[in-house]
Amino acid sequence: MIAVESMMRGVDVHMVSCVIHYDFPRPTQSFISRSYRTGRFGRSGVSILFVTNEDKPALDDLRKTYSVNIAGMPLNVADYL
């Protein structure tokens, strides 16, 4: 599924296994909201976030604020889908 920001609000799509954040979500709460759509109902899921050097301070803030582990993308990302 591909959607713009305004469409994502209130959308409840079952069986979403991957969310790709092409632009760093601002506010960072959007990251949590969008990423929550993956791996629901006992399924596996992955959220991919593209980060530029300018985004790194906001990424660190996101990690600290929400106590989330955000690691580099593994080579075997297909195993998580």
C-alpha positions in Angstrom: 0.0 0.0 0.0 1.2 3.5 -0.9 -0.5 6.5 0.7 0.1 10.1 1.4 0.1 11.6 4.9 -3.5 12.8 4.8 -4.8 9.4 3.6 -3.0 7.5 6.4 -5.1 9.0 9.2 -7.8 6.7 10.3 -7.0 4.0 7.7 -7.1 0.5 9.2 -5.6 -1.9 6.7 -5.1 -5.5 7.8 -2.1 -7.6 6.7 0.3 -4.7 6.1 3.8 -6.3 6.4 6.0 -3.4 5.4 5.8 0.4 5.9 8.4 2.5 4.1 9.0 6.0 5.4 10.6 7.7 2.3 10.8 11.1 4.1 11.6 11.3 7.8 8.3 11.7 9.6 7.6 15.0 11.2 6.3 15.1 13.8 8.0 12.0 15.0 4.7 10.7 16.4 3.8 10.0 12.8 6.6 7.3 12.7 5.0 5.4 15.6 1.5 5.7 14.2 2.6 4.5 10.7 4.9 1.8 11.9 2.3 0.4 14.3 0.4 -0.7 11.1 2.9 -3.5 10.5 3.0 -6.8 12.2 -0.5 -6.6 13.7 -2.7 -9.4 14.7 0.2 -11.7 15.5 1.9 -11.2 12.1 5.5 -10.2 11.4 6.3 -6.8 9.9 9.0 -4.3 9.2 9.2 -0.6 9.0 11.9 1.0 6.8 13.0 4.6 7.4 15.2 6.5 5.1 17.4 8.9 7.0 19.7 11.7 5.8 22.5 13.3 7.8 20.1 16.2 8.6 17.6 13.7 10.1 20.0 12.2 12.5 19.3 14.5 15.5 15.6 13.9 15.0 16.3 10.1 14.8 18.2 10.2 18.1 15.3 12.2 19.6 12.8 9.6 18.4 14.9 6.7 19.8 15.0 8.4 23.2 11.5 9.7 23.4 9.8 6.4 22.5 12.5 4.0 23.6 12.5 2.3 20.3 15.4 0.3 18.8 16.1 1.5 15.3 18.9 -0.4 13.6 20.4 -0.4 10.1 18.5 -2.5 7.6 19.6 -6.1 7.6 20.5 -7.8 4.4 17.8 -10.5 5.0 14.9 -8.0 5.3 12.7 -10.4 3.3 12.8 -12.8 6.2 10.9 -10.3 8.3 8.0 -10.0 5.9 
